[in-house]
Every structure is written in C-alpha cells, then in structure tokens.
Amino acid sequence: MKKIVIACGAGLATSSMVREKVEEELKEHGISCEIMQCTLHEVESYDGQVDLIITTMKVKKKFTTPLVHGSAYLTGINEEAVTQQIMDILA
C-alpha cells in the first residue's frame, strides 16, 4: 500500500481539506493509500519513508521523496494537473 503525507502549517484544517480531495481522486482512480497529515516542520521526518509528500506551502528543502504542491485543491485552479502529477507518481 502506498503512503502519502499531506502537510500544512498546523497539520489540521488546510491539510484536511487537501486530504479530502486527494482521497476522492485516489478512490476514482482505484488507488489504495495510507494518508497521514502533519505540519510542514514534521515533513522531513517522513522523507524516504513515504511514497509522496503533498504540501500547501512552499518548501525550500529538497527531499528524496517526490513532492507535489497541493494548493490547487484549495483554489480550484489547475486541480487536474495536480491530480495527474499525483497519479503519475503513485502509478
């Protein structure tokens, strides 16, 4: 099973909204994943331990784990492109 971390500033509201959208897309594409939420400061501890990191904030650090900016799920702009990035990584 694939593992995803969704990170935002506090690890609560914003990441919950993104998580809901990601879960919908994964279900539509028949992909089973374990999803965890965390703060941006906790992301580094998941690097190399998960298949994908999704964040709503800019990240300057480079990770070995693929990272996708999920802000499109908050704004509604370019959702399809972000979904495609996620599916390409998890396929």
N, C-alpha and C positions, 0 to 999 in steps of 0.2 A: 504494500500500500504506500502510495506517495504521501509525503509530508510537506505541508505549507505553513509558513509563519507569516502572519499579517501584522504589521507594526504601524503604530501611530504615536503621537506624543505621549498620551497617557495609557495607551493599550486598552481603551474602553470604547467610547462612543464611535469615533471615526472608524476604527478597525472593525467594529461590529457591523457598521453599515457596509463596508467593503466585503467583509466575510459573507454577509447575506447574499450579495450579488455574485461573489465567486462560487458559493455553494450552488446557486441556481444554475450558473453556467456549467459547472462540473457535472451536475445531475443531467442537464440537457445533453452533454457530450459523453455520458456514461463513464465518467472517471471517478473512481473512489479515492478519497484523500482524507487524511487526518489534518485538521486545521487548528493551529494554535494562534493566540493573539498575545502580543507583548508590546512593551514600549520600544521606542527607537533605540534607547540605550541598551536594551537587552538583546538586540538583533545579533550582535557579534557572537554571543554565546551559542547561537544556533548555526552559525556559519559552518558548513561542511557536514552538518547533522541532518539537514532537511533538503528537499528537492527544489524548493522555490521560496524566495522571500518576496513578499509584496509589501510595499510601504507607501504611505500617503505623503511622506515628507522627502525632501532632497537629502541624499546620502552622499557624503564626500568620500567615505572609505570604500575601498574595493574589497569585494568578498569573492570567495571561490564558488559559493552558491549563486545561481542565477538570481538576479533581482529585477523586479518589474515595478514600475511606478503605477499604483492603482488609483490615482486621483481621478481618473476618468469615470470611475464608478461613483464618484461624489458629484461630479459636474454634469455627467451625461454626454460629455464631448469625447469622441474617439473611443467609446466603450468597445466597439467591435475590434479595433486594432489591439487594444489591451487584452481582450479575450483571446484573440488569435495568438498573441505572444505567449500567454499562459498555456494554451493548448499545445503550442509547438514545443514548449519546454517539458510539459508533462507527458507528451505522446511517447 
